[in-house]
């Protein structure tokens, strides 16, 4: 069995990899510096995977769930990590899943992108999974096409562990390259014309302004979020009771998340205003020069002006000019409105593996042959 905390001190043979098993949020927070250092060296840009933001997710959405994190380290620092919380698969099975749901994705597989022997680290991570208390490891929101997830799947194959990857949807990601004029020429002509027409018509009614900030102070976070989510509440989400303000505890979660992001300099906000009035907003974050658009909303009373699209138009223009942003990640499934910006795409879905246990292998067989076909339209984070 693994130690129940992170024994980073002590004599470790040179060039020797070893497993570490974190079994509590306290252990995660104790080793936050090592965890965040691994995130910084990994190819994961999403800042929500950092230790404190991950812990906040677990405390809010899964306070009674068992938390486990598998880590592989060498003599000086961490090389790979996978955070997991207990969840239900159907009515009978318990599984370990990444800390992700439709509200916020805070889990991912971390791997040192510069490691000379990442396969050895993944082999040890997969071997460590056999000590988990669950027959299945069920990772939603996994970008299974990426080298890190492919390395994990290869390690499962080498170990004889049943594993399966299934894509749920494609996500748009726009690389910020070249100048703004060159990028605009790649856009559909009717889309460019619609944006210019909407901007002109709104400017005729008052002062139209894009307000962006990467340096919002933690004390200013809650008032800005309140205004933004009041705009969201005007939409169909408010009518259906699924908006942030209509969901108990959700505003408090986003306020805590945003304050933490702001304290780290990774909160990214944008608002399109007409004479100071917020017409559209983006609540997002920034990691490794990538902007992530987490939540988008607009005032439906101005829908004829496409304020959400117009916000992106001006935001992308600013990104092309500032030299500080290398990519914009739209997050969530591709839609027709996102496709107009001509982004590249990457797949997001589920990676499941069954450590060497009879129940896990049986469940994996059922999943691959039955559940996946029955739930082919399932949403990330939904129970199966």
VEXBAPA-267804 format. One record per residue (C-alpha): residue number from 0; residue in one letter; chain; x, y, z. Coordinates in nm, 2 decimals, always signed. Layout:
N
i, aa, ch, u, v, w
NUM, A, A, X, Y, Z;
...
***
This chain:
384
i, aa, ch, u, v, w
0, X, A, +0.00, +0.00, +0.00;
1, X, A, +0.10, +0.36, -0.05;
2, X, A, +0.19, +0.61, +0.23;
3, X, A, -0.12, +0.81, +0.32;
4, X, A, +0.06, +1.15, +0.28;
5, X, A, +0.33, +1.28, +0.06;
6, X, A, +0.67, +1.17, +0.18;
7, X, A, +0.88, +1.41, -0.02;
8, X, A, +1.17, +1.41, +0.23;
9, X, A, +1.41, +1.13, +0.28;
10, X, A, +1.67, +0.94, +0.08;
11, X, A, +1.55, +0.84, -0.27;
12, X, A, +1.78, +0.66, -0.52;
13, X, A, +1.89, +0.88, -0.80;
14, X, A, +1.68, +0.83, -1.12;
15, X, A, +1.42, +0.64, -0.92;
16, X, A, +1.05, +0.70, -0.97;
17, X, A, +0.81, +0.64, -0.68;
18, X, A, +0.44, +0.66, -0.62;
19, X, A, +0.28, +0.90, -0.38;
20, X, A, -0.08, +0.86, -0.27;
21, X, A, -0.27, +1.16, -0.14;
22, X, A, -0.59, +1.07, +0.04;
23, X, A, -0.72, +1.41, +0.17;
24, X, A, -0.75, +1.77, +0.07;
25, X, A, -0.52, +1.86, +0.36;
26, X, A, -0.25, +1.65, +0.20;
27, X, A, -0.31, +1.82, -0.13;
28, X, A, -0.29, +2.16, +0.02;
29, X, A, +0.03, +2.07, +0.22;
30, X, A, +0.19, +1.98, -0.12;
31, X, A, +0.03, +2.26, -0.32;
32, X, A, +0.37, +2.40, -0.42;
33, X, A, +0.48, +2.07, -0.57;
34, X, A, +0.14, +2.02, -0.74;
35, X, A, +0.14, +2.37, -0.89;
36, X, A, +0.50, +2.33, -1.01;
37, X, A, +0.40, +2.01, -1.19;
38, X, A, +0.10, +2.20, -1.35;
39, X, A, +0.34, +2.47, -1.46;
40, X, A, +0.57, +2.21, -1.63;
41, X, A, +0.29, +2.02, -1.79;
42, X, A, +0.11, +2.09, -2.12;
43, X, A, -0.21, +2.17, -1.93;
44, X, A, -0.29, +2.54, -1.95;
45, X, A, -0.62, +2.53, -1.75;
46, X, A, -0.54, +2.71, -1.42;
47, X, A, -0.84, +2.55, -1.25;
48, X, A, -0.63, +2.23, -1.21;
49, X, A, -0.40, +2.41, -0.96;
50, X, A, -0.42, +2.27, -0.61;
51, X, A, -0.63, +2.53, -0.43;
52, X, A, -0.89, +2.57, -0.71;
53, X, A, -0.91, +2.19, -0.72;
54, X, A, -0.96, +2.17, -0.35;
55, X, A, -1.24, +2.44, -0.37;
56, X, A, -1.42, +2.24, -0.63;
57, X, A, -1.42, +1.92, -0.41;
58, X, A, -1.53, +2.11, -0.10;
59, X, A, -1.83, +2.26, -0.28;
60, X, A, -1.94, +1.98, -0.51;
61, X, A, -1.82, +1.67, -0.33;
62, X, A, -1.77, +1.75, +0.03;
63, X, A, -1.84, +1.39, +0.15;
64, X, A, -1.67, +1.22, -0.14;
65, X, A, -1.34, +1.03, -0.09;
66, X, A, -1.05, +1.22, -0.25;
67, X, A, -0.75, +1.04, -0.39;
68, X, A, -0.46, +1.18, -0.60;
69, X, A, -0.21, +0.95, -0.76;
70, X, A, +0.13, +1.11, -0.80;
71, X, A, +0.46, +0.99, -0.94;
72, X, A, +0.78, +1.17, -0.83;
73, X, A, +1.15, +1.14, -0.88;
74, X, A, +1.42, +1.24, -0.63;
75, X, A, +1.35, +1.61, -0.67;
76, X, A, +1.00, +1.69, -0.80;
77, X, A, +0.67, +1.55, -0.92;
78, X, A, +0.64, +1.40, -1.27;
79, X, A, +0.27, +1.30, -1.31;
80, X, A, -0.05, +1.33, -1.11;
81, X, A, -0.42, +1.24, -1.14;
82, X, A, -0.69, +1.37, -0.90;
83, X, A, -1.00, +1.17, -0.83;
84, X, A, -1.31, +1.18, -0.62;
85, X, A, -1.57, +0.90, -0.56;
86, X, A, -1.88, +0.91, -0.77;
87, X, A, -2.16, +0.67, -0.87;
88, X, A, -2.18, +0.49, -1.20;
89, X, A, -2.54, +0.39, -1.24;
90, X, A, -2.71, +0.26, -0.92;
91, X, A, -2.47, -0.01, -0.82;
92, X, A, -2.11, +0.08, -0.89;
93, X, A, -1.88, +0.33, -0.73;
94, X, A, -1.59, +0.48, -0.93;
95, X, A, -1.32, +0.73, -0.91;
96, X, A, -1.38, +1.03, -1.13;
97, X, A, -1.20, +1.35, -1.21;
98, X, A, -1.32, +1.67, -1.02;
99, X, A, -1.53, +1.79, -1.31;
100, X, A, -1.90, +1.87, -1.38;
101, X, A, -2.10, +2.10, -1.62;
102, X, A, -2.05, +2.39, -1.38;
103, X, A, -1.67, +2.38, -1.37;
104, X, A, -1.39, +2.15, -1.48;
105, X, A, -1.11, +2.13, -1.23;
106, X, A, -0.95, +1.80, -1.30;
107, X, A, -0.70, +1.68, -1.55;
108, X, A, -0.41, +1.44, -1.59;
109, X, A, -0.08, +1.62, -1.53;
110, X, A, +0.24, +1.51, -1.68;
111, X, A, +0.58, +1.67, -1.69;
112, X, A, +0.60, +1.77, -2.06;
113, X, A, +0.98, +1.78, -2.06;
114, X, A, +1.03, +1.44, -1.89;
115, X, A, +1.27, +1.22, -2.08;
116, X, A, +1.08, +0.90, -1.98;
117, X, A, +0.72, +0.99, -1.94;
118, X, A, +0.62, +0.63, -2.02;
119, X, A, +0.79, +0.51, -1.70;
120, X, A, +0.60, +0.77, -1.50;
121, X, A, +0.27, +0.66, -1.66;
122, X, A, +0.35, +0.29, -1.60;
123, X, A, +0.39, +0.36, -1.23;
124, X, A, +0.07, +0.58, -1.22;
125, X, A, -0.13, +0.30, -1.38;
126, X, A, +0.02, +0.05, -1.14;
127, X, A, -0.07, +0.28, -0.85;
128, X, A, -0.43, +0.28, -0.97;
129, X, A, -0.46, -0.09, -0.86;
130, X, A, -0.45, +0.03, -0.50;
131, X, A, -0.75, +0.26, -0.54;
132, X, A, -1.07, +0.17, -0.36;
133, X, A, -1.28, +0.17, -0.68;
134, X, A, -1.32, -0.10, -0.95;
135, X, A, -1.34, +0.18, -1.22;
136, X, A, -1.16, +0.50, -1.29;
137, X, A, -1.40, +0.72, -1.48;
138, X, A, -1.25, +1.04, -1.62;
139, X, A, -1.49, +1.28, -1.79;
140, X, A, -1.37, +1.60, -1.95;
141, X, A, -1.05, +1.42, -2.07;
142, X, A, -0.88, +1.55, -2.39;
143, X, A, -0.80, +1.20, -2.49;
144, X, A, -0.62, +1.30, -2.81;
145, X, A, -0.34, +1.48, -2.62;
146, X, A, +0.00, +1.32, -2.56;
147, X, A, -0.06, +1.29, -2.19;
148, X, A, -0.39, +1.09, -2.22;
149, X, A, -0.25, +0.88, -2.50;
150, X, A, +0.05, +0.80, -2.28;
151, X, A, -0.19, +0.68, -2.01;
152, X, A, -0.38, +0.46, -2.25;
153, X, A, -0.06, +0.30, -2.37;
154, X, A, +0.05, +0.24, -2.02;
155, X, A, -0.29, +0.06, -1.95;
156, X, A, -0.23, -0.15, -2.26;
157, X, A, +0.12, -0.25, -2.14;
158, X, A, -0.01, -0.34, -1.80;
159, X, A, -0.30, -0.54, -1.94;
160, X, A, -0.55, -0.31, -1.78;
161, X, A, -0.88, -0.26, -1.97;
162, X, A, -0.92, +0.10, -2.08;
163, X, A, -1.14, +0.29, -2.32;
164, X, A, -1.17, +0.64, -2.46;
165, X, A, -1.49, +0.79, -2.60;
166, X, A, -1.53, +1.14, -2.74;
167, X, A, -1.83, +1.34, -2.63;
168, X, A, -1.79, +1.66, -2.83;
169, X, A, -1.54, +1.89, -3.00;
170, X, A, -1.41, +2.22, -2.84;
171, X, A, -1.31, +2.52, -3.04;
172, X, A, -0.96, +2.66, -2.98;
173, X, A, -0.83, +2.96, -3.18;
174, X, A, -0.46, +3.02, -3.21;
175, X, A, -0.38, +3.39, -3.20;
176, X, A, -0.14, +3.43, -3.49;
177, X, A, -0.06, +3.71, -3.73;
178, X, A, -0.24, +4.04, -3.73;
179, X, A, -0.60, +4.12, -3.70;
180, X, A, -0.66, +4.22, -4.06;
181, X, A, -0.52, +3.90, -4.18;
182, X, A, -0.73, +3.70, -3.94;
183, X, A, -1.05, +3.89, -4.04;
184, X, A, -1.00, +3.79, -4.40;
185, X, A, -1.04, +3.42, -4.29;
186, X, A, -1.38, +3.48, -4.15;
187, X, A, -1.70, +3.44, -4.35;
188, X, A, -1.79, +3.76, -4.53;
189, X, A, -2.15, +3.77, -4.39;
190, X, A, -2.01, +3.73, -4.04;
191, X, A, -1.77, +4.02, -4.08;
192, X, A, -2.05, +4.24, -4.22;
193, X, A, -2.29, +4.14, -3.94;
194, X, A, -2.04, +4.24, -3.67;
195, X, A, -1.96, +4.57, -3.84;
196, X, A, -2.33, +4.65, -3.88;
197, X, A, -2.41, +4.56, -3.52;
198, X, A, -2.12, +4.77, -3.38;
199, X, A, -2.23, +5.07, -3.60;
200, X, A, -2.60, +5.04, -3.49;
201, X, A, -2.51, +5.02, -3.12;
202, X, A, -2.26, +5.31, -3.15;
203, X, A, -2.55, +5.52, -3.29;
204, X, A, -2.73, +5.47, -2.96;
205, X, A, -2.45, +5.57, -2.72;
206, X, A, -2.10, +5.50, -2.62;
207, X, A, -2.00, +5.14, -2.70;
208, X, A, -1.71, +5.01, -2.51;
209, X, A, -1.52, +4.68, -2.45;
210, X, A, -1.41, +4.65, -2.09;
211, X, A, -1.15, +4.38, -2.02;
212, X, A, -0.93, +4.30, -1.72;
213, X, A, -0.66, +4.06, -1.63;
214, X, A, -0.59, +4.24, -1.30;
215, X, A, -0.92, +4.26, -1.13;
216, X, A, -0.86, +4.29, -0.75;
217, X, A, -1.01, +4.02, -0.53;
218, X, A, -1.22, +4.28, -0.35;
219, X, A, -1.38, +4.39, -0.69;
220, X, A, -1.46, +4.04, -0.79;
221, X, A, -1.80, +3.99, -0.63;
222, X, A, -1.96, +4.32, -0.76;
223, X, A, -1.85, +4.24, -1.11;
224, X, A, -1.98, +3.88, -1.09;
225, X, A, -2.31, +4.00, -0.95;
226, X, A, -2.36, +4.23, -1.24;
227, X, A, -2.26, +3.97, -1.49;
228, X, A, -2.48, +3.69, -1.35;
229, X, A, -2.78, +3.93, -1.33;
230, X, A, -2.74, +3.97, -1.71;
231, X, A, -2.73, +3.59, -1.74;
232, X, A, -3.04, +3.57, -1.52;
233, X, A, -3.23, +3.77, -1.79;
234, X, A, -3.19, +3.49, -2.04;
235, X, A, -3.37, +3.15, -2.07;
236, X, A, -3.15, +3.02, -1.79;
237, X, A, -3.32, +3.25, -1.54;
238, X, A, -3.67, +3.15, -1.67;
239, X, A, -3.58, +2.78, -1.64;
240, X, A, -3.42, +2.83, -1.29;
241, X, A, -3.08, +2.71, -1.41;
242, X, A, -2.89, +3.03, -1.40;
243, X, A, -2.61, +3.09, -1.14;
244, X, A, -2.83, +3.32, -0.93;
245, X, A, -3.12, +3.06, -0.93;
246, X, A, -2.89, +2.77, -0.82;
247, X, A, -2.83, +2.76, -0.45;
248, X, A, -2.47, +2.81, -0.35;
249, X, A, -2.35, +2.86, -0.71;
250, X, A, -2.28, +3.23, -0.69;
251, X, A, -2.07, +3.17, -0.37;
252, X, A, -1.88, +2.90, -0.56;
253, X, A, -1.79, +3.13, -0.85;
254, X, A, -1.71, +3.42, -0.62;
255, X, A, -1.46, +3.21, -0.43;
256, X, A, -1.31, +3.07, -0.75;
257, X, A, -1.28, +3.41, -0.90;
258, X, A, -1.12, +3.56, -0.59;
259, X, A, -0.86, +3.28, -0.60;
260, X, A, -0.80, +3.33, -0.97;
261, X, A, -0.76, +3.71, -0.92;
262, X, A, -0.52, +3.66, -0.63;
263, X, A, -0.30, +3.45, -0.87;
264, X, A, -0.34, +3.70, -1.16;
265, X, A, -0.53, +3.44, -1.37;
266, X, A, -0.88, +3.59, -1.37;
267, X, A, -0.99, +3.71, -1.72;
268, X, A, -1.31, +3.92, -1.75;
269, X, A, -1.47, +4.11, -2.04;
270, X, A, -1.78, +4.31, -2.08;
271, X, A, -1.94, +4.49, -2.37;
272, X, A, -2.11, +4.81, -2.24;
273, X, A, -2.34, +5.07, -2.39;
274, X, A, -2.33, +5.39, -2.19;
275, X, A, -2.20, +5.18, -1.90;
276, X, A, -2.47, +4.92, -1.92;
277, X, A, -2.35, +4.56, -1.95;
278, X, A, -2.49, +4.40, -2.27;
279, X, A, -2.27, +4.09, -2.27;
280, X, A, -1.99, +3.94, -2.05;
281, X, A, -1.73, +3.67, -2.04;
282, X, A, -1.61, +3.52, -1.72;
283, X, A, -1.29, +3.33, -1.79;
284, X, A, -0.94, +3.27, -1.68;
285, X, A, -0.59, +3.27, -1.82;
286, X, A, -0.31, +3.02, -1.79;
287, X, A, +0.02, +3.00, -1.98;
288, X, A, -0.11, +3.28, -2.22;
289, X, A, -0.43, +3.09, -2.31;
290, X, A, -0.76, +3.26, -2.24;
291, X, A, -1.05, +3.03, -2.14;
292, X, A, -1.40, +3.15, -2.19;
293, X, A, -1.58, +2.98, -1.90;
294, X, A, -1.92, +3.15, -1.90;
295, X, A, -2.07, +3.38, -2.16;
296, X, A, -2.40, +3.57, -2.13;
297, X, A, -2.58, +3.86, -2.29;
298, X, A, -2.89, +4.07, -2.24;
299, X, A, -3.16, +3.91, -2.45;
300, X, A, -3.33, +4.25, -2.50;
301, X, A, -3.04, +4.34, -2.73;
302, X, A, -3.03, +4.01, -2.91;
303, X, A, -3.08, +4.17, -3.25;
304, X, A, -2.73, +4.32, -3.21;
305, X, A, -2.57, +3.99, -3.13;
306, X, A, -2.39, +4.13, -2.83;
307, X, A, -2.22, +3.81, -2.73;
308, X, A, -2.07, +3.77, -3.08;
309, X, A, -1.98, +4.14, -3.08;
310, X, A, -1.80, +4.09, -2.75;
311, X, A, -1.59, +3.81, -2.90;
312, X, A, -1.52, +4.02, -3.21;
313, X, A, -1.37, +4.31, -3.01;
314, X, A, -1.20, +4.07, -2.77;
315, X, A, -1.02, +3.88, -3.04;
316, X, A, -0.92, +4.20, -3.20;
317, X, A, -0.76, +4.30, -2.87;
318, X, A, -0.58, +3.96, -2.84;
319, X, A, -0.43, +4.00, -3.18;
320, X, A, -0.30, +4.34, -3.08;
321, X, A, -0.17, +4.29, -2.73;
322, X, A, +0.08, +4.01, -2.80;
323, X, A, +0.00, +3.86, -2.46;
324, X, A, -0.24, +3.58, -2.57;
325, X, A, -0.13, +3.28, -2.78;
326, X, A, -0.47, +3.11, -2.79;
327, X, A, -0.84, +3.15, -2.70;
328, X, A, -1.02, +2.84, -2.58;
329, X, A, -1.40, +2.86, -2.62;
330, X, A, -1.46, +2.56, -2.39;
331, X, A, -1.78, +2.35, -2.41;
332, X, A, -1.92, +2.19, -2.73;
333, X, A, -1.88, +2.35, -3.07;
334, X, A, -2.18, +2.55, -3.18;
335, X, A, -2.27, +2.73, -3.50;
336, X, A, -2.19, +3.06, -3.34;
337, X, A, -1.84, +2.95, -3.23;
338, X, A, -1.77, +2.79, -3.57;
339, X, A, -1.80, +3.14, -3.74;
340, X, A, -1.46, +3.23, -3.57;
341, X, A, -1.29, +2.94, -3.76;
342, X, A, -1.12, +2.78, -3.46;
343, X, A, -0.94, +2.45, -3.47;
344, X, A, -1.10, +2.18, -3.25;
345, X, A, -1.00, +1.91, -3.01;
346, X, A, -1.20, +1.63, -2.86;
347, X, A, -1.32, +1.60, -2.51;
348, X, A, -1.48, +1.29, -2.36;
349, X, A, -1.44, +1.01, -2.12;
350, X, A, -1.14, +0.79, -2.05;
351, X, A, -1.23, +0.49, -1.84;
352, X, A, -1.00, +0.22, -1.71;
353, X, A, -1.05, -0.08, -1.49;
354, X, A, -0.76, -0.18, -1.26;
355, X, A, -0.71, -0.56, -1.24;
356, X, A, -1.03, -0.65, -1.06;
357, X, A, -1.31, -0.88, -1.18;
358, X, A, -1.59, -0.63, -1.11;
359, X, A, -1.41, -0.35, -1.29;
360, X, A, -1.34, -0.57, -1.60;
361, X, A, -1.70, -0.68, -1.61;
362, X, A, -1.82, -0.32, -1.58;
363, X, A, -1.59, -0.20, -1.85;
364, X, A, -1.71, -0.47, -2.08;
365, X, A, -2.07, -0.37, -2.02;
366, X, A, -1.98, +0.00, -2.07;
367, X, A, -1.80, -0.06, -2.40;
368, X, A, -2.08, -0.28, -2.54;
369, X, A, -2.40, -0.14, -2.39;
370, X, A, -2.38, +0.18, -2.19;
371, X, A, -2.19, +0.38, -2.45;
372, X, A, -2.45, +0.31, -2.72;
373, X, A, -2.73, +0.38, -2.48;
374, X, A, -2.58, +0.71, -2.36;
375, X, A, -2.41, +0.83, -2.68;
376, X, A, -2.57, +1.17, -2.62;
377, X, A, -2.47, +1.20, -2.26;
378, X, A, -2.34, +1.53, -2.13;
379, X, A, -2.00, +1.55, -1.96;
380, X, A, -2.03, +1.50, -1.59;
381, X, A, -2.37, +1.34, -1.60;
382, X, A, -2.43, +1.02, -1.41;
383, X, A, -2.44, +0.70, -1.62;
***
